[in-house]
Amino acid sequence: MVPSPKKLLSEGEMEQFFYDLAVLNAAKSIDASFYENQGADISSLIYKKYGVDSLLLAQNISYYAAQPEKCTDTLPCRDTPKAGR
């Protein structure tokens, strides 16, 4: 069993984290120079918003990946398709 991280993000926060990350990465892929000229680092922006660092994020991902029953439909650790899809 994977221990709970020091700061456990809720399922909703994890979902929102991955959503924000996807949106920012998509925006950066359209115009990377804008982010570079602004000195914006996507990882730092996301970590600051959720009050985590890369280690805490990795611990949260490991925690939820070890307990797929706690994952919502949108978390990456969910690999079972819903009926009717």
C-alpha positions as CSV (number, residue, x, y, z in Angstrom):
1,M,0.0,0.0,0.0
2,V,1.2,3.4,-0.9
3,P,1.2,5.9,2.0
4,S,-0.9,9.1,1.8
5,P,1.3,12.0,0.8
6,K,2.0,14.8,3.3
7,K,-0.4,17.0,1.3
8,L,-3.0,14.8,-0.3
9,L,-4.8,16.5,-3.2
10,S,-8.5,15.6,-3.5
11,E,-9.7,13.7,-6.5
12,G,-11.2,17.0,-7.8
13,E,-7.9,18.8,-7.3
14,M,-6.0,16.1,-9.2
15,E,-8.6,16.3,-12.0
16,Q,-8.2,20.0,-12.2
17,F,-4.4,19.8,-12.0
18,F,-4.3,17.5,-15.0
19,Y,-6.8,19.7,-16.9
20,D,-4.8,22.9,-16.2
21,L,-1.6,21.2,-17.2
22,A,-3.2,20.0,-20.5
23,V,-4.5,23.5,-21.3
24,L,-1.2,25.2,-20.5
25,N,0.8,22.6,-22.5
26,A,-1.6,23.1,-25.4
27,A,-1.2,26.8,-25.3
28,K,2.6,26.5,-25.1
29,S,2.6,24.2,-28.1
30,I,0.8,26.9,-30.1
31,D,3.2,29.8,-29.1
32,A,6.2,28.6,-27.0
33,S,8.1,31.8,-27.6
34,F,5.4,33.8,-25.7
35,Y,6.0,31.8,-22.6
36,E,9.7,31.9,-23.0
37,N,9.7,35.7,-23.5
38,Q,7.5,36.1,-20.4
39,G,9.9,33.9,-18.4
40,A,6.9,31.7,-17.5
41,D,7.6,28.1,-16.5
42,I,4.4,26.0,-16.8
43,S,5.5,23.5,-14.1
44,S,6.2,26.3,-11.6
45,L,2.8,28.0,-12.4
46,I,0.9,24.7,-11.7
47,Y,2.9,23.8,-8.7
48,K,2.3,27.2,-7.2
49,K,-1.4,27.2,-7.9
50,Y,-1.9,23.8,-6.1
51,G,0.8,24.4,-3.4
52,V,2.8,21.3,-4.3
53,D,6.2,20.6,-5.7
54,S,7.3,17.8,-8.1
55,L,7.9,15.3,-5.2
56,L,4.4,15.9,-3.7
57,L,2.8,15.6,-7.1
58,A,4.6,12.3,-7.8
59,Q,3.5,11.1,-4.4
60,N,-0.1,12.0,-5.1
61,I,0.0,10.3,-8.5
62,S,1.5,7.2,-6.9
63,Y,-1.2,7.2,-4.2
64,Y,-4.1,7.4,-6.6
65,A,-2.5,5.0,-9.1
66,A,-2.2,2.4,-6.3
67,Q,-5.9,2.9,-5.5
68,P,-7.8,3.0,-8.8
69,E,-11.1,2.7,-7.0
70,K,-10.5,6.3,-5.6
71,C,-9.9,7.7,-9.1
72,T,-12.6,9.6,-11.0
73,D,-13.2,9.0,-14.6
74,T,-10.8,11.8,-15.7
75,L,-7.7,10.8,-13.7
76,P,-5.0,9.0,-15.7
77,C,-5.0,6.0,-13.4
78,R,-8.5,5.1,-14.5
79,D,-8.1,2.5,-17.2
80,T,-11.5,0.7,-17.0
81,P,-13.9,2.0,-19.6
82,K,-17.4,2.8,-18.4
83,A,-20.3,0.8,-19.7
84,G,-21.8,2.3,-22.8
85,R,-18.6,3.9,-24.1
